[in-house]
Amino acid sequence: MHHLTKNEIKFGPFPIPGVENVTFAGLTEHADGGFSALIRMPSGSTIPKHGHQHFEETYMLSGVVECGSTTISAGDYMRVDSDEQHELKAIEDAEFLVIIHQGVTLDDV
């Protein structure tokens, strides 16, 4: 069992070069190269276009982001498949749980 209290979860720099203001708290790494993490995005911040080697799951804890042409809000779940490139833009301050299977692909970074 692996348990972290909210006081033990530490946010730090986002792991993609050039992404400003977005913070990242890695929770666990997966044996397949993926990971689970919490991400915080202040309003107006963006995560550039990227893809995934398998798929990504996101559960919105607070705020609102645009993912491609879809708006996701607190309480929403979204799955992005490996054949879908997307970017994220925070419409409001946002925090979400992301589960990445097999890692991220970055063509433009």
N, C-alpha and C positions, 0 to 999 in steps of 0.2 A: 504494500500500500504506500502511496506517495501523497502526502497531504501538505498543502501550503495554506496558511492563514492569509487573510487580506493584507496583513502587515508584513508578510514575508515575500509578497509578490512585488518585484522591483521592475519599474519601467526604465528603459534606457534608449539610446539612439536606435532609429529604425535601420535594419540591416541592408537597405538598398542605397548605394551612394547617391547623393544629391537630393534625397527626400528630406525636406526640412520640417521641423516642428512635430512630425509624427513620431510617437514613441511606441515601444515594443517591449512586452514582457514575455519571454519564452517560458512556457510551463513544462513542456516535456519534448524530447526528441524521439522520433519514431525510428524503428529499425530499417524502414524502407527509404529513409532519407527525408521524410516529412517531419512535421512538428505541429504542436498545438501552442497557441499564443494568444495573449490579449493585445489588442492594438487600440491606441488612443489617437484620434485625429481632431485637431481643433478646426473650427469652421473655416472653410476656404482652402484647407490643405488638400494635397492630392498625392496619390500613389500612382506612378506612371503605368502605362500599358504593359501588361505582362501576361503570362500564361502559366500553366501547371502541367507537370509531367503526368499526372493522373487526374485528380479533381480536388477542388477546394470547397469546404463547407464553412459558412459564416452564420453566426447567430448574433444579432444586434442586441446589445445590452442597454444602450442609451443613444439618443441622437438620431440623425438622419444622414445617409450617404447616398450618392448616385453611383451605381455600378453599371457602366455602359448606359443603356437607356432605361434602366430599372431603378426606382427609388426604394430603398429599404430603410425601415424605421425600427425603433425599439420593439422587441418581441418578434421580429421577422426572421425567417431562416432563408438562406439562399445557397444553392449549389451551383458552382461554375465548373463545367466539364473541361477535359483536357484540350478539346478542339476550340475553345472559346478564349480569345484574348480579351482583356478588359482593363479598365483603369477605375480608380475610385476617387471621388471628390466629396469632401465633407460639406454638407449643406448646413448642418448644425454641429456643434461639438459632439463627438461620437466616441463610443467605446464598444468593441465587439470581440467575440471569441472567434478565432479562425483555426480550422483544422486543415492542414495541408498534407495531402497524400503524395509521397514520392518527390516533393520539392517543387521549386519555382523555376520558370524559364524567363529570361530577360533578353529580348532581342535588341532593344535600343539603349541599354545601359552598359 
